[in-house]
Amino acid sequence: MDKIIEINSLEKKYGSKKVLDNITLAFERGTIVGLLGPNGCGKTSLIKIIAGLIKDYRGTVLLEGNEPGEYTKAIVSYLPEKTYLQDNYKAKEALEFFEDFYTDFDRKKAEEMFRQFKLDPGQKIKSMSKGMQEKVQLILVMSRKAKIYLLDEPLGGLDPASRKAMLDIILNNYSEDALVLISTHLINDVERIFDRVIMVGNSKILVDDTVDNIRQKNGKSVEELFEEVFRC
């Protein structure tokens, strides 16, 4: 399959602490990949490097053959772990911002999902619950026709019913030839949508395999393998 991201010998440090050590990975179009690992293992740093938000690293990171920069921002739809919507925005103003800023944003799709989740476009972000804010943000991100979706803990503030609905949004709204990279600790909720999982720990890649192989070779679910790999 066609590789859309290629990472070679990636190293990232914070002071003397190395969070990513000699990481080499490739990601293919048309796949949903789970990026799994305990807190502080480097998942968010890896996503931010791919998104072009962290520049001080060693190694090579290429998206469609380009280093993270102006071109790659146009093909990446990024959902950060923390809400970046301005508190004083109304939800409809966030829609307008995305429509103005991203040429691939489908406002009609976003408005339909707002209705589906009974979200009021006239409500201010600061008056919404954390779960509502996360729904708004994920809807905005998934309403772009991007080539790469980077989702950092997209389901953390949602109840189980909402998680299922939001996973369906991800499945139903990304382009079939796009890459979706999801960082999460809610493995049981999301492993059904993964094609491949990457487990990161102690700054290294500990597991990189397809979900089918994990189940066939190990006779385990992804969550069971995760618990085994990271058992203290």
Backbone bond lengths (Angstrom), bond angles and torsions (degrees), N, CA, C in turn:
res aa  C-N    CA-C-N  psi(-1)  N-CA   C-N-CA  omega(-1)  CA-C   N-CA-C  phi
1 M - - - 1.460 - - 1.527 110.19 -
2 D 1.325 115.41 161.19 1.449 121.78 -175.06 1.528 110.89 -76.37
3 K 1.332 116.89 124.56 1.463 121.49 179.08 1.522 109.33 -79.35
4 I 1.328 116.57 130.89 1.459 120.62 178.42 1.531 111.69 -106.08
5 I 1.350 117.01 -25.57 1.465 122.11 174.97 1.520 108.49 -129.35
6 E 1.335 115.92 133.35 1.461 121.34 174.91 1.522 108.60 -129.39
7 I 1.330 115.96 125.52 1.460 123.02 -178.07 1.519 107.98 -122.66
8 N 1.331 116.52 128.48 1.463 120.56 -178.53 1.524 110.51 -132.21
9 S 1.337 115.27 128.10 1.467 123.35 173.16 1.529 112.17 51.73
10 L 1.318 116.31 43.61 1.465 121.29 -177.31 1.526 110.39 -77.20
11 E 1.335 114.97 132.33 1.461 121.64 177.03 1.518 109.17 -135.73
12 K 1.321 115.42 132.87 1.468 120.69 177.20 1.516 109.45 -136.00
13 K 1.332 116.06 131.52 1.456 122.06 178.22 1.521 109.93 -123.41
14 Y 1.336 114.86 150.06 1.459 122.04 166.34 1.524 105.80 -118.02
15 G 1.333 115.34 101.70 1.460 118.84 -171.84 1.515 109.08 66.33
16 S 1.316 117.25 -124.79 1.469 120.40 179.47 1.533 112.07 -92.73
17 K 1.333 116.62 -5.47 1.471 120.58 -177.22 1.524 110.21 -87.73
18 K 1.316 115.97 122.24 1.456 121.78 179.20 1.528 108.44 -93.89
19 V 1.351 116.69 118.50 1.470 119.83 -179.13 1.528 112.20 -100.90
20 L 1.322 117.08 -21.85 1.462 121.86 174.74 1.524 107.38 -133.97
21 D 1.317 116.83 123.39 1.455 121.07 -172.41 1.529 110.67 -126.61
22 N 1.330 115.96 106.09 1.471 122.21 174.48 1.533 111.58 56.09
23 I 1.340 115.34 50.32 1.462 121.88 -178.38 1.528 110.20 -84.40
24 T 1.314 116.30 125.77 1.463 121.97 174.96 1.530 108.29 -127.34
25 L 1.325 115.60 120.59 1.459 122.33 -176.31 1.519 109.94 -145.84
26 A 1.317 116.00 156.99 1.460 121.89 169.63 1.519 107.82 -136.35
27 F 1.319 115.71 142.47 1.462 121.78 179.56 1.521 109.11 -121.99
28 E 1.326 115.56 137.63 1.453 120.65 -175.96 1.524 111.56 -105.35
29 R 1.302 114.77 152.84 1.463 120.44 175.32 1.529 109.77 -64.07
30 G 1.322 115.17 155.70 1.458 120.07 174.13 1.508 114.63 72.31
31 T 1.327 117.78 23.82 1.466 120.88 -179.50 1.528 110.50 -129.86
32 I 1.344 114.42 153.97 1.459 121.60 172.31 1.524 106.77 -114.65
33 V 1.319 115.97 119.70 1.466 121.68 -172.19 1.525 109.37 -117.22
34 G 1.322 116.05 131.65 1.457 121.60 175.20 1.516 110.44 -93.77
35 L 1.325 116.31 127.52 1.465 122.57 176.23 1.528 106.85 -105.61
36 L 1.324 115.88 108.67 1.462 121.54 -168.56 1.517 111.66 -120.03
37 G 1.323 115.75 147.69 1.456 120.64 177.41 1.510 109.98 164.36
38 P 1.336 117.40 162.85 1.469 121.11 179.77 1.517 111.38 -67.59
39 N 1.326 116.18 165.85 1.462 120.86 177.27 1.526 110.21 -57.69
40 G 1.327 115.38 139.18 1.460 120.62 177.40 1.507 115.13 80.89
41 C 1.344 117.46 10.95 1.465 119.81 -175.94 1.524 112.58 -87.59
42 G 1.340 117.97 -7.61 1.464 120.14 178.08 1.515 114.98 110.81
43 K 1.328 118.24 3.25 1.466 120.73 -179.07 1.526 111.55 -60.19
44 T 1.330 115.81 -50.81 1.463 119.51 -177.93 1.525 110.87 -65.36
45 S 1.330 117.08 -37.99 1.473 119.59 177.84 1.524 111.09 -61.50
46 L 1.340 116.76 -42.67 1.466 120.10 179.09 1.519 110.54 -62.48
47 I 1.318 117.40 -44.40 1.465 120.36 -180.00 1.524 110.80 -64.36
48 K 1.328 117.38 -41.77 1.466 120.17 179.93 1.528 111.85 -66.34
49 I 1.324 117.44 -33.92 1.468 120.47 176.18 1.517 109.86 -65.03
50 I 1.333 116.93 -45.85 1.467 120.32 179.09 1.526 110.36 -62.50
51 A 1.342 116.15 -38.07 1.459 120.74 -179.03 1.523 112.80 -73.92
52 G 1.331 117.03 -10.85 1.459 120.48 179.24 1.506 113.99 87.66
53 L 1.331 117.39 13.85 1.458 121.01 -177.83 1.522 112.91 -91.17
54 I 1.319 117.15 -20.81 1.466 122.11 174.70 1.521 107.79 -115.62
55 K 1.319 115.60 124.94 1.472 120.89 -175.09 1.529 113.20 -108.05
56 D 1.344 116.08 -24.16 1.463 119.33 -171.79 1.534 110.48 -89.54
57 Y 1.294 115.40 78.41 1.464 122.12 177.62 1.520 108.62 -138.45
58 R 1.310 115.31 163.90 1.458 121.00 173.54 1.522 109.48 -107.68
59 G 1.303 116.32 151.32 1.449 120.69 -179.60 1.514 111.42 108.07
60 T 1.319 115.38 -171.10 1.452 121.54 -175.66 1.515 110.52 -121.76
61 V 1.334 115.30 131.56 1.465 122.40 174.52 1.524 107.48 -130.12
62 L 1.336 115.97 119.93 1.465 120.48 -177.72 1.523 110.06 -127.62
63 L 1.328 115.98 132.50 1.457 123.38 174.89 1.526 106.92 -116.54
64 E 1.315 116.38 115.12 1.472 121.26 -172.32 1.523 110.58 50.41
65 G 1.328 115.57 38.95 1.455 121.33 177.26 1.515 114.90 80.86
66 N 1.334 118.23 4.36 1.464 122.60 -177.86 1.514 110.93 -116.16
67 E 1.325 116.51 140.93 1.451 120.63 172.38 1.528 109.09 -66.96
68 P 1.344 117.66 150.53 1.465 119.66 178.09 1.528 111.28 -53.20
69 G 1.320 116.34 127.26 1.455 120.70 -176.25 1.515 110.57 179.47
70 E 1.329 115.36 -150.03 1.464 120.31 -174.06 1.524 112.39 -60.97
71 Y 1.336 117.18 -45.21 1.465 119.44 -179.19 1.518 111.38 -64.62
72 T 1.322 117.00 -45.34 1.464 119.31 -173.35 1.532 112.13 -69.90
73 K 1.344 117.61 -25.24 1.466 119.10 177.36 1.527 111.16 -62.36
74 A 1.326 115.90 -27.42 1.464 119.89 -178.81 1.522 112.92 -77.98
75 I 1.333 117.62 -16.54 1.469 119.47 -177.77 1.523 112.44 -110.72
76 V 1.345 116.37 -2.82 1.468 121.51 -178.14 1.524 110.08 -109.64
77 S 1.330 116.29 130.18 1.461 122.04 171.67 1.523 106.98 -110.77
78 Y 1.323 116.38 115.48 1.460 122.28 -168.39 1.522 111.34 -114.67
79 L 1.319 115.54 129.17 1.457 122.48 174.79 1.520 108.30 -112.47
80 P 1.337 118.76 108.49 1.468 120.34 -179.54 1.520 111.97 -75.02
81 E 1.321 115.02 164.18 1.468 119.97 179.73 1.517 111.16 -65.07
82 K 1.323 117.26 -36.54 1.460 121.74 -179.77 1.527 109.93 -105.41
83 T 1.321 115.59 146.00 1.461 120.89 -178.72 1.518 110.67 -61.09
84 Y 1.335 116.26 131.29 1.460 119.45 177.70 1.524 112.03 -108.41
85 L 1.337 118.02 2.45 1.455 120.87 178.54 1.523 109.99 -71.47
86 Q 1.315 117.20 140.01 1.456 120.88 -179.63 1.526 110.42 -71.16
87 D 1.343 115.36 135.30 1.454 120.86 -176.48 1.524 112.94 -57.17
88 N 1.320 116.19 -36.96 1.456 119.02 -174.87 1.536 112.92 -83.50
89 Y 1.327 117.09 -2.51 1.457 121.32 174.80 1.526 109.92 -71.53
90 K 1.325 115.01 142.67 1.450 119.12 161.11 1.525 107.12 -85.08
91 A 1.336 116.63 157.01 1.463 119.75 -177.83 1.522 111.10 -57.16
92 K 1.333 117.53 -37.88 1.466 120.02 -179.20 1.529 111.59 -66.99
93 E 1.334 117.01 -27.38 1.463 119.87 176.55 1.525 110.61 -71.67
94 A 1.332 116.63 -32.76 1.467 120.20 173.90 1.527 109.87 -65.63
95 L 1.329 117.01 -40.13 1.463 120.89 175.31 1.525 110.58 -59.25
96 E 1.322 116.40 -45.19 1.466 121.12 -179.35 1.523 111.28 -64.16
97 F 1.338 115.80 -39.26 1.464 119.56 178.63 1.527 110.82 -61.63
98 F 1.347 117.11 -48.36 1.455 120.57 179.71 1.525 111.30 -62.77
99 E 1.326 116.52 -38.93 1.461 120.15 -179.65 1.524 111.01 -64.98
100 D 1.333 116.66 -38.78 1.473 121.28 179.17 1.520 112.14 -73.00
101 F 1.338 115.95 -35.58 1.465 120.23 -170.05 1.527 112.97 -88.36
102 Y 1.346 117.14 -32.45 1.463 120.49 -175.10 1.532 110.54 -117.93
103 T 1.313 116.16 119.13 1.469 120.20 -178.36 1.526 111.87 -69.64
104 D 1.346 117.31 -18.81 1.466 120.39 -178.90 1.531 112.49 -95.51
105 F 1.337 117.31 10.65 1.465 120.75 -177.92 1.520 110.25 -80.58
106 D 1.339 116.23 129.76 1.463 122.80 -179.69 1.531 108.31 -103.10
107 R 1.325 115.74 96.36 1.472 119.59 -175.21 1.526 111.60 -66.00
108 K 1.315 117.16 -37.13 1.469 119.50 179.80 1.529 111.13 -61.36
109 K 1.321 116.10 -41.00 1.466 120.33 177.43 1.527 110.24 -62.30
110 A 1.329 116.71 -43.81 1.461 121.07 -179.48 1.527 110.70 -63.57
111 E 1.329 117.28 -43.75 1.464 120.54 -179.14 1.526 111.13 -64.95
112 E 1.331 117.01 -35.93 1.456 120.35 177.50 1.526 110.80 -64.11
113 M 1.337 117.00 -40.25 1.460 120.05 178.34 1.521 111.37 -70.10
114 F 1.338 117.62 -32.45 1.463 120.55 173.99 1.524 109.96 -59.43
115 R 1.339 116.07 -44.74 1.464 119.42 179.16 1.527 111.17 -65.34
116 Q 1.336 115.89 -40.27 1.464 120.48 -179.44 1.522 111.56 -58.84
117 F 1.327 116.88 -38.63 1.457 121.05 -177.55 1.527 112.97 -98.79
118 K 1.346 115.07 10.62 1.464 120.93 176.01 1.530 111.59 55.92
119 L 1.321 115.65 42.70 1.461 122.06 176.85 1.530 108.82 -94.50
120 D 1.316 115.69 134.82 1.458 121.61 -178.21 1.525 109.85 -90.13
121 P 1.344 118.57 113.78 1.470 120.19 -179.95 1.522 113.00 -60.94
122 G 1.325 116.94 -21.87 1.454 119.90 -179.31 1.515 114.17 -86.66
123 Q 1.331 117.60 -3.67 1.467 120.82 -178.88 1.522 111.03 -81.14
124 K 1.325 116.59 140.06 1.460 120.78 177.91 1.525 110.09 -74.66
125 I 1.324 115.23 144.42 1.464 121.31 -178.31 1.523 110.78 -57.93
126 K 1.345 117.03 -40.71 1.469 120.02 -175.16 1.519 112.77 -67.09
127 S 1.328 117.62 -19.42 1.464 120.12 179.18 1.528 112.65 -92.35
128 M 1.328 116.87 -1.11 1.461 121.46 179.47 1.526 110.52 -87.29
129 S 1.323 115.89 152.64 1.458 120.31 172.17 1.524 109.20 -69.48
130 K 1.340 116.24 164.96 1.469 120.50 178.43 1.529 110.23 -58.64
131 G 1.341 116.69 -41.43 1.455 119.92 179.24 1.508 112.63 -62.85
132 M 1.327 117.05 -41.37 1.475 120.99 178.48 1.524 110.52 -64.21
133 Q 1.335 116.31 -41.93 1.461 119.79 178.67 1.526 111.15 -61.07
134 E 1.339 116.01 -40.78 1.464 119.37 -179.86 1.526 110.89 -67.04
135 K 1.331 116.82 -36.19 1.459 119.57 176.25 1.522 110.54 -62.86
136 V 1.331 116.38 -47.03 1.472 120.11 -179.99 1.519 110.24 -58.17
137 Q 1.323 115.83 -46.77 1.461 119.80 -176.26 1.524 111.77 -65.27
138 L 1.344 117.37 -42.12 1.465 119.85 179.22 1.523 111.16 -67.23
139 I 1.322 117.06 -39.10 1.464 120.32 176.80 1.525 110.35 -59.08
140 L 1.314 117.24 -44.85 1.466 120.74 179.64 1.527 110.86 -60.85
141 V 1.323 115.96 -46.31 1.468 120.75 -177.56 1.524 111.40 -65.02
142 M 1.336 117.47 -42.31 1.464 121.12 -176.58 1.518 112.65 -80.93
143 S 1.325 117.62 -6.06 1.465 120.55 176.51 1.521 112.04 -88.76
144 R 1.305 116.49 1.56 1.466 120.12 172.04 1.530 109.76 -90.75
145 K 1.304 115.73 146.56 1.474 120.49 175.07 1.528 107.24 -93.97
146 A 1.318 114.93 71.71 1.458 121.66 -175.95 1.527 110.39 -90.21
147 K 1.321 114.91 168.40 1.458 120.73 174.62 1.527 111.56 -95.99
148 I 1.342 115.42 -23.73 1.469 121.47 179.99 1.520 108.06 -136.51
149 Y 1.335 116.60 126.51 1.460 122.22 174.72 1.520 108.00 -111.48
150 L 1.324 116.69 122.35 1.462 122.70 178.57 1.521 107.74 -111.84
151 L 1.321 116.98 109.74 1.460 122.18 -174.04 1.523 109.59 -116.72
152 D 1.333 115.89 109.42 1.464 121.21 -176.40 1.523 108.94 -99.12
153 E 1.338 116.41 106.93 1.465 123.56 -178.82 1.534 111.29 50.23
154 P 1.321 118.21 61.38 1.469 120.33 -174.60 1.521 115.28 -74.80
155 L 1.344 118.24 -12.20 1.461 120.37 -171.40 1.523 113.64 -118.66
156 G 1.307 117.27 8.86 1.458 120.65 -170.19 1.512 115.16 -61.55
157 G 1.330 118.68 -34.53 1.461 120.76 -175.89 1.506 114.46 -98.90
158 L 1.323 117.32 13.63 1.463 120.80 -173.65 1.526 111.73 -106.76
159 D 1.324 115.53 149.23 1.459 120.61 174.37 1.533 108.58 -76.61
160 P 1.348 118.19 164.28 1.473 120.42 -175.08 1.521 114.67 -54.92
161 A 1.338 117.79 -40.00 1.467 119.73 -179.75 1.521 110.74 -65.03
162 S 1.327 116.67 -41.47 1.464 120.35 179.52 1.524 111.38 -69.22
163 R 1.337 116.59 -33.50 1.463 119.34 177.35 1.516 110.72 -60.08
164 K 1.332 116.45 -45.38 1.465 120.09 179.29 1.519 110.77 -60.67
165 A 1.319 116.16 -44.19 1.455 119.78 -179.74 1.527 111.37 -63.71
166 M 1.325 116.23 -40.48 1.468 118.95 -179.12 1.524 111.28 -71.10
167 L 1.338 117.40 -33.43 1.459 119.14 174.51 1.524 110.56 -63.65
168 D 1.325 115.86 -37.77 1.464 119.29 176.70 1.525 110.61 -64.17
169 I 1.337 116.89 -36.21 1.465 120.38 176.58 1.532 110.04 -61.34
170 I 1.325 116.14 -44.59 1.461 119.90 179.22 1.530 110.12 -60.89
171 L 1.335 116.08 -48.01 1.465 120.63 -177.71 1.525 112.34 -63.86
172 N 1.309 116.61 -36.43 1.466 120.63 -172.72 1.517 114.17 -89.25
173 N 1.331 117.38 -10.13 1.459 117.86 -171.00 1.522 115.57 -124.29
174 Y 1.316 118.92 1.21 1.465 117.83 174.34 1.520 108.85 -94.19
175 S 1.331 115.64 151.41 1.459 120.47 179.38 1.525 109.27 -68.33
176 E 1.325 116.41 142.87 1.467 120.41 -175.57 1.521 112.84 -63.06
177 D 1.333 117.13 -24.90 1.462 119.81 179.86 1.531 111.73 -99.04
178 A 1.334 116.94 13.05 1.461 121.08 179.83 1.527 110.45 -93.56
179 L 1.320 115.42 164.76 1.459 123.37 172.56 1.517 108.51 -103.42
180 V 1.332 116.97 134.19 1.460 121.95 171.65 1.525 107.59 -117.97
181 L 1.327 116.60 119.32 1.466 122.35 178.56 1.523 107.54 -113.55
182 I 1.333 116.07 117.18 1.464 121.68 -174.47 1.523 109.92 -117.22
183 S 1.325 116.07 118.86 1.461 121.49 171.78 1.528 107.73 -91.45
184 T 1.328 117.13 128.14 1.459 119.32 -177.52 1.519 111.13 -158.93
185 H 1.340 114.93 156.78 1.468 120.78 170.03 1.522 110.22 -111.46
186 L 1.337 117.64 -3.02 1.469 122.44 -179.67 1.518 109.48 -92.90
187 I 1.311 115.56 66.97 1.462 120.80 -168.97 1.521 112.31 -65.44
188 N 1.306 117.05 -43.34 1.451 120.46 -176.41 1.527 111.64 -60.30
189 D 1.340 116.19 -34.33 1.459 120.49 -178.13 1.524 112.77 -72.95
190 V 1.329 117.01 -29.63 1.466 118.65 -168.78 1.526 115.33 -116.30
191 E 1.321 118.49 -9.97 1.464 117.66 -172.98 1.527 112.47 -62.50
192 R 1.338 117.25 -21.46 1.463 119.95 -179.99 1.523 112.56 -64.19
193 I 1.335 118.04 -21.97 1.461 119.15 -177.36 1.528 112.71 -98.54
194 F 1.357 117.81 -7.91 1.460 120.20 -175.99 1.533 111.94 -77.83
195 D 1.317 115.76 140.17 1.459 121.88 166.62 1.527 110.24 -90.67
196 R 1.323 115.61 -31.44 1.466 121.56 -172.55 1.518 107.88 -149.02
197 V 1.329 116.88 149.94 1.452 120.20 175.24 1.524 110.01 -129.83
198 I 1.323 113.76 144.68 1.462 122.34 175.52 1.522 106.76 -123.85
199 M 1.331 116.92 124.10 1.457 121.40 178.82 1.522 108.63 -109.20
200 V 1.337 114.62 128.08 1.462 121.84 -175.92 1.520 109.06 -114.98
201 G 1.329 116.22 133.34 1.459 120.79 176.95 1.509 110.85 -159.93
202 N 1.313 116.58 144.07 1.476 121.39 -178.88 1.527 111.29 53.35
203 S 1.332 115.52 38.43 1.471 125.41 176.21 1.526 113.80 69.81
204 K 1.351 117.69 7.13 1.469 121.87 -177.31 1.530 111.13 -119.67
205 I 1.336 116.06 162.76 1.457 122.00 169.48 1.519 107.79 -83.68
206 L 1.324 116.75 116.62 1.460 121.48 -177.91 1.527 112.22 -96.14
207 V 1.323 116.61 -32.25 1.466 122.11 177.78 1.522 107.78 -140.99
208 D 1.319 116.48 135.53 1.463 122.22 173.01 1.523 106.38 -146.74
209 D 1.333 116.37 100.33 1.457 119.61 -174.22 1.522 109.94 -157.32
210 T 1.327 115.90 163.23 1.454 120.01 174.77 1.520 109.06 -76.20
211 V 1.319 115.29 154.53 1.466 119.76 178.69 1.523 110.30 -63.31
212 D 1.329 117.09 -38.85 1.464 120.63 178.73 1.522 111.36 -59.60
213 N 1.339 117.07 -44.32 1.463 120.44 179.56 1.520 111.73 -64.63
214 I 1.330 115.82 -40.85 1.466 119.44 -179.97 1.519 110.11 -59.70
215 R 1.312 116.63 -44.57 1.461 120.31 -177.90 1.523 111.72 -70.11
216 Q 1.337 116.45 -38.35 1.466 119.98 -177.48 1.520 111.57 -75.29
217 K 1.343 117.57 -45.25 1.468 121.17 -175.20 1.521 112.41 -76.86
218 N 1.328 116.09 -38.05 1.457 119.81 -173.36 1.523 113.44 -103.09
219 G 1.332 116.41 -15.61 1.452 119.39 -176.48 1.510 112.46 63.31
220 K 1.334 116.95 27.97 1.463 122.33 -176.60 1.516 109.84 -127.45
221 S 1.315 114.65 157.20 1.460 119.51 168.38 1.526 108.29 -76.89
222 V 1.323 116.41 167.33 1.463 120.04 177.04 1.521 110.08 -61.39
223 E 1.325 117.14 -40.15 1.464 120.41 -179.49 1.530 110.94 -64.34
224 E 1.315 117.62 -40.14 1.463 120.83 179.01 1.523 111.11 -65.34
225 L 1.338 116.53 -40.55 1.459 119.75 177.34 1.520 110.78 -66.00
226 F 1.315 116.90 -40.29 1.466 121.43 177.85 1.530 110.62 -58.20
227 E 1.320 116.01 -46.49 1.473 120.21 -179.48 1.525 110.93 -63.83
228 E 1.311 116.64 -35.36 1.467 120.50 178.58 1.527 111.08 -69.58
229 V 1.331 116.88 -44.28 1.471 121.11 -177.35 1.523 110.99 -65.79
230 F 1.339 116.59 -38.49 1.462 119.83 -173.78 1.532 113.14 -105.27
231 R 1.328 116.39 17.37 1.464 119.89 178.18 1.528 109.29 -65.61
232 C 1.307 114.97 132.16 1.477 119.40 -179.30 1.524 110.92 -75.66
